[in-house]
């Protein structure tokens, strides 16, 4: 495959494409090396691929480390990944911090995690984040936004 030959630290986007293709083809083991090269060399969305790899290995701690790395480097997708991991652990304050950043970067999963965290922490900002998530074409968020509006009207 040509992408294998073109994947290097000087061409991290080629590594990112290769890693995504391999992961989607269920060649998860092979996806790790190019995803790490991409993540470590500026293709920060690939950090979420590395994170996903570690999740398949039941290494949640490693998954969080890599997703955080991507988020810190501006990947909304990675912010969404780390916030979802924190939500699944019931750590809503930590989730909200990453989710807010990811939502600002237009990641719908991050917006959804921000909304859930707002509800659980009783911040009262869930409608705002469901709205943002809905605007990013997430049908579930649109439904939840509508339900949230109806509940507020009843009160």
N, C-alpha and C positions, 0 to 999 in steps of 0.2 A: 504494500500500500504506500502510495506516494507521501501521505501525511507522516508516516513513521520516519521517513528520511528527512522531512522538513521540520520536524519537531525538535526544537533546541531552545536554550535559554535566550537566544537572540531572536527567536520566532515564537514567542509564547502563545500567540493566537492560533498558530497551527497546532500546538500542543493542546490548547483548549478544545478545538474542534475535534481532534483525534480522541481526546478523553471522553467528550460527550458522546461521540459515535460509539465508542467501545462500551461505555456504560449502558447506552440505549440498546445495544445488541446483546446485553447481558454478559458481556465479557468484562466483568467488574474488576477482576484481578489485574487485567492488562490496562485498565483505565487509570490506575493509581499513579504510576510514574509520570505519564504526560500531564495529568491533572496537577500534580505537585510542581512540576516544572513551570506550568502556566501560572499557577497561583503565586509562586515565589518570584515570578518575573513580570508582574503587572497585570495579568489577566485574572483579576480578582474574583470574577464569577466562578472560575474553576475551583476556588476554595470550597464552594458548596458541593462540588463533585467529590473532592477529597473527603469532605464531611460525610457525604452520603455513603462513600465507600466504608468509612469507619462504622457507620450505623449498621451496615450489612454484616459487620463483624462483631456487633454488640459492644462496641467500644465508644460509648456515649461521651466520655470525657475527651477523647481524641476528636470526636466529631465536633464538639463545642469549640475546642481550640482552633480548628481549621475554619469553622464558620465565622468565629470572631475575627480571625485574621482577615478574611475576605471583607467582612463588614467594616472593619477599621480602615480598609483600603478603598471604600466606596462602592461595594457591591450590595445593592438592594436585595438581591437574591440570597446572598450569604446572611444578611441581617434577618431576612425572613426565616432562614433555616435555623439560626441560633435562637431567635425568639420563639419559634415553634418548639424547640427542644426544651427551653425554659418553661413554656406553658405546660408541656407534657409532664414536667416535674412539679407543677404547682408553684413555681417561682415567678409570680406575676410581676413583681417590681423589676426584676432583672429582665424579664421578657419585654416589658413595656419600653425600657430604655432602648433596646436594640430594635424593637418593632417600630417605634416612632421614627428612628433614623431610616429604617428600611422603607417605611411608608413614604417618607419624604423623597426617597429615591425611586418611588413608583412601583414597589413590589406589592402585589395584592395580598400575598400570604402574610407579609409583615403588617399590612393594614388590618387584616383579620385578627392577627395576634394582638395588635394594639387595642382593638375593640374589645376582645375577650378580656384582656388585662384590665382595661378601664372598668369593665363590668365587675370583675372579681375584686378589684381594689376600691370600687365604689367612687371612682374619680368623676363620673358623670360625663365622660367624653366619648363614650362608645358610639353614639350617633354620628359624630364627626368622622370617626374611623370607618364605620360601616359605609358611610357616604363615599369616602375616598376609595374604599375597596370596591364598592358598587360601580363607581366611575371607571375603575380598571377592569370592568366587565366580569365581575365575579357574581354569578346569579345568587349564590347562597347569601352573600353580603347584602344584596339588594332585598332579598326576602327578610333578612334579619333587621335591616334598616326600617323596612315598612312595619314590622312587628314592634320595633322599639318606638316608632312614632305613635302607633296606636295605643301602646301602654301609657305613654306620656300624656296623650289626650284624655285618657280615662281618669288619670290622677288629677 
